[in-house]
Amino acid sequence: MEKRVSPEGSQYSQILQMMKRRGASKPVSIELATVTAAVPNLQITLDADGLPLEKADLVVAEHLTRHDRIVSINYEYPKTWTKAEIGDEAKDADSTRNNIGSDAITQFENYSMNYASMTFEDVLKVGDRVVVACLDDDMVYVILDRAVWYA
């Protein structure tokens, strides 16, 4: 019986591990690149060898493109705390709530919107650093995500 071990590491590392377990025969390498031309004439330059790649050579992950998503929003004003822990910093929980009249406050104590359409506008821009997977045999490059360095 095969022992199952959960994949470890980033989502990209997990994808590579899954491909190896399933016997994927195509080699995949992960590289860094810089966007040198924005959409609609997307172009990137690979860090390793300075190779410029044009849009015909690229597949871009949807979350890096302008796209619509269906979302549901549920909000309840926090009654027991004044700071919200959001990742690496605390934010004030009341925002503009205290700047509106008392009649309007109760209107926004609880809020729900189901199946709303949201458009994500933040496309790749010149100068963005990206993580790229190269499918060597096919010379297809997949832009997986933006790369960020913390100083």
N, C-alpha and C positions, 0 to 999 in steps of 0.2 A: 504494500500500500504506500502510495506517494505521500510524503509529509508536505502539507501546504504551509507555506510561510508567507505572511503578508509582505507586500513590497514596501520598501523603505525609501526615503528621500523625497525629492520634489516630484511633482506630477510628471515631469519630463523623464526623470530617472525611472519612475514607475512604469511609464510607457515602454521604455527601452527594456526593462526587466521582463515585462510581459511578452514582448516580442521575442526575446531570447528563450523564454520558457516554451513558447509555442512553436519554436523552430523557424523563426523568420530568417530567411537566408540572405536578404539584402542588408548590406552594411549601412549603418546610419551614424553620422557624426554630428555633433553639436558644435556650432561655431557662433561667434559674435560678429555683428556687422553694424554699420551705420547707414541710416536712411539718407541718401544724397539727392533724391528727387521725390516729391510728394505725389499722391494720387491726383490726376488720373495717369500720370506717366511714372509710376512708382519705380524707383531704382534704389538698390542698396550696394554697399561696397563691403566685402568681407575683410575682417581685420587681419586674418592669417596671411593672406597673399595679395590683398588689394584688388581681388577680382570684382569687377562691377557686374551686377546682375540686374536685368530689366524685368518688367512685369511679366513677360512671357515665360520667364524662368521661375516665377514665384507663385507659391500658394500662401495666402494670408489667413491666419486664424480669424474667425468672424468677429471676435470681441475687439479686434484692432481696426475694424471697418465701421463705417456709418451703417447702423442697422436698427431695426425696430424689435422690441421684445414686449411681450404681454406680462404685466406685473400686477401684483396685489399689494396694497399699502394698508397697514393697520398701525394705528398710533394711539397710545394712551399717555396722557401727560403724567410724568413721574411725580407722585405725591410724597414719596419718602426720601428722595435724594435731590441734590442740587448740582451734582457733577456727573456726567456720563463718561465712563471709561471707553474711549474709542481708539483701540490699538495702542499707540504710543503716547497719547496725551489725554488729559481730562478736558472736557468741553462743558461750558455752562449749559444746564438743561433748560433754562427758561427762555433763551433767545429773545424773540420780540414779544413774547407773551405779556410781559409787564408793561408794554407800551401801547396796549389797546384797551378800550373801555371794558368795564366789568361785564356788561351784557354780552360782549363778543367772546369773553374768556370761556364761558361755559359751552359755547358753540364748538370750541375746538378741544375740549377735554378728551374726547374720544373721536377718532376719525377712521373711516374705513373706505377704501376704494378697491373694488375687485375688477380684474380683467381690464385694467387701463393699458393703453399703448404708450410705451416710452421709447423715444429715439435716442440712441447713443451717438454722439456727434464727434467724439475724440478720435479722429483717424491718425494714422502715422504721419509725422511731420519731419521735415529736413532736420537732421541732427539727432533724431531719436536713435538710441542704441537698442538693438534687438537681438534676441536669441533665435538662431536659425538651425533647423535640422536639415542636413544634406542627405538625400537618398542617392548615394554615390553612383550606382549603376544607371540610374535614369537622369542624373544631373538635374533633379528637381529639388528646389529649396523651399522649405516650409518655414514661414515666419511664425514662431510659436508665441512670442510675447515680447514686451519691452524689457530691457535690462536696466537695473537701477543699482548704482553703487552708493552706499552711505559713507559720507566723509567723516 
